[in-house]
């Protein structure tokens, strides 16, 4: 015989506890709730989430939009439409865009986004591209080259690294 076999017979019902009906009923006077206190009173003892005065979990967690990422990737973003002002067949990098005055800040590696139109062919070197940005650059006759953000100073790209390996 196992513990899970110890079940009441089919159709049998256990009688309910008759609280506060004298000591012969087994739950007389304080009804098994002890002597006084918050949990001895009628009604619900505490509200859901109550932790005995400690700041509850729902107040310890951030209020909106989940948890922030600890090591979030920061990118300097630019839309394809801004690259249209560059002359044809030029190499576009984060440094060249800053020298040209198209970008004024450097918040990390360059990421090209797909908003806007592009008609001139460009050789764009960036850490990341969106799918629409990549398709618009290649449709204009240009090329997209993904640069590894860590090896930015050495100028190596992911494509050339995979060929060497």
C-alpha positions as CSV (number, residue, x, y, z in Angstrom):
1,X,0.0,0.0,0.0
2,X,1.2,3.5,-0.9
3,X,0.4,6.9,0.5
4,X,-1.5,7.9,-2.7
5,X,-3.7,4.8,-2.2
6,X,-5.0,6.1,1.1
7,X,-8.1,7.9,-0.2
8,X,-11.7,8.0,1.2
9,X,-14.1,5.5,-0.2
10,X,-16.0,6.6,-3.4
11,X,-19.2,8.5,-2.4
12,X,-18.1,9.0,1.2
13,X,-18.3,12.6,2.6
14,X,-16.6,14.1,5.6
15,X,-18.8,16.1,7.9
16,X,-18.1,19.8,8.2
17,X,-16.7,21.2,11.4
18,X,-19.3,22.8,13.7
19,X,-17.4,25.6,15.2
20,X,-18.3,27.2,18.5
21,X,-20.8,24.6,19.6
22,X,-19.3,23.5,22.9
23,X,-16.3,21.4,23.9
24,X,-18.0,18.1,23.0
25,X,-18.0,19.1,19.3
26,X,-14.2,19.4,19.5
27,X,-14.0,23.1,18.3
28,X,-15.7,24.9,21.1
29,X,-15.1,28.5,22.4
30,X,-12.2,29.8,20.3
31,X,-13.0,27.4,17.5
32,X,-9.4,26.2,17.1
33,X,-8.1,29.7,16.3
34,X,-6.2,30.2,19.5
35,X,-6.7,33.2,21.8
36,X,-7.4,36.6,20.2
37,X,-5.2,38.3,17.7
38,X,-5.6,39.2,14.0
39,X,-6.1,35.6,12.7
40,X,-8.7,34.8,15.4
41,X,-11.2,37.4,14.3
42,X,-14.1,36.8,12.0
43,X,-13.8,37.4,8.3
44,X,-10.6,37.2,6.3
45,X,-7.4,37.3,8.4
46,X,-5.3,39.5,6.1
47,X,-5.7,40.9,2.6
48,X,-4.0,39.1,-0.3
49,X,-0.3,40.1,-0.6
50,X,-0.1,41.1,3.1
51,X,3.3,40.2,4.6
52,X,2.9,41.2,8.2
53,X,3.9,44.8,7.9
54,X,6.9,44.1,5.7
55,X,6.8,46.0,2.4
56,X,4.9,43.5,0.2
57,X,6.2,42.1,-3.0
58,X,3.8,44.0,-5.3
59,X,5.2,47.3,-3.8
60,X,8.9,46.2,-4.0
61,X,8.8,45.5,-7.7
62,X,9.0,48.2,-10.3
63,X,5.6,49.8,-11.3
64,X,5.6,49.8,-15.1
65,X,7.1,48.1,-18.1
66,X,8.8,45.2,-16.4
67,X,12.4,45.2,-15.4
68,X,15.2,47.2,-17.0
69,X,17.9,45.2,-18.7
70,X,21.1,45.3,-16.7
71,X,23.5,45.3,-19.6
72,X,21.4,46.9,-22.3
73,X,23.0,47.4,-25.7
74,X,23.2,51.1,-26.5
75,X,23.4,52.1,-30.1
76,X,23.8,55.4,-32.0
77,X,20.9,55.2,-34.5
78,X,20.4,56.8,-37.8
79,X,17.6,56.3,-40.4
80,X,18.3,55.5,-44.1
81,X,16.6,58.7,-45.1
82,X,19.4,60.7,-43.5
83,X,22.1,58.8,-45.5
84,X,20.5,60.1,-48.7
85,X,22.5,63.4,-48.3
86,X,25.8,61.5,-48.7
87,X,27.5,61.4,-52.1
88,X,27.4,58.2,-54.2
89,X,29.8,55.3,-53.5
90,X,31.1,56.7,-50.3
91,X,32.0,54.6,-47.3
92,X,29.6,55.4,-44.4
93,X,30.8,54.8,-40.8
94,X,30.1,56.4,-37.5
95,X,33.2,58.5,-37.7
96,X,32.4,59.7,-41.3
97,X,28.9,60.7,-40.3
98,X,30.2,62.7,-37.3
99,X,32.7,64.5,-39.5
100,X,30.0,65.3,-42.0
101,X,27.8,66.7,-39.3
102,X,24.9,64.3,-39.9
103,X,25.4,62.7,-36.4
104,X,26.2,64.9,-33.4
105,X,26.3,62.2,-30.6
106,X,28.1,59.0,-30.1
107,X,26.0,56.7,-27.8
108,X,27.8,53.5,-28.9
109,X,28.1,51.5,-32.1
110,X,26.2,52.6,-35.2
111,X,22.8,51.0,-36.0
112,X,21.0,51.8,-39.2
113,X,17.2,52.0,-39.1
114,X,14.9,51.7,-42.1
115,X,12.8,54.9,-42.1
116,X,13.0,57.1,-45.3
117,X,14.1,56.6,-48.9
118,X,17.6,56.1,-50.3
119,X,18.5,56.5,-54.0
120,X,22.4,56.7,-53.9
121,X,24.6,53.6,-53.6
122,X,26.6,53.6,-50.4
123,X,29.0,51.3,-48.6
124,X,27.6,51.3,-45.1
125,X,29.7,49.8,-42.2
126,X,27.7,49.6,-39.0
127,X,27.3,47.3,-36.0
128,X,23.7,46.5,-36.8
129,X,21.0,46.9,-39.5
130,X,17.3,46.4,-39.5
131,X,15.9,44.2,-42.2
132,X,14.2,47.1,-44.0
133,X,17.4,49.3,-43.8
134,X,19.5,46.5,-45.3
135,X,17.0,45.9,-48.1
136,X,16.8,49.6,-49.0
137,X,20.5,50.1,-49.1
138,X,21.0,47.0,-51.3
139,X,18.1,48.1,-53.5
140,X,19.8,51.4,-54.1
141,X,23.0,49.5,-55.3
142,X,24.9,49.8,-52.0
143,X,26.4,47.3,-49.6
144,X,25.9,46.6,-45.9
145,X,28.9,45.4,-43.9
146,X,28.4,44.4,-40.2
147,X,31.2,45.5,-38.0
148,X,31.8,43.8,-34.7
149,X,31.3,46.4,-32.0
150,X,34.2,45.0,-29.9
151,X,36.7,45.0,-32.7
152,X,35.7,48.5,-33.9
153,X,39.3,49.9,-33.6
154,X,40.8,47.1,-35.6
155,X,38.4,47.5,-38.5
156,X,37.7,43.8,-38.8
157,X,34.2,42.8,-39.8
158,X,32.2,39.7,-38.9
159,X,32.3,38.6,-42.6
160,X,36.1,38.7,-42.8
161,X,36.4,37.0,-39.4
162,X,34.3,34.1,-40.5
163,X,36.4,33.7,-43.7
164,X,39.6,33.6,-41.6
165,X,38.2,30.9,-39.2
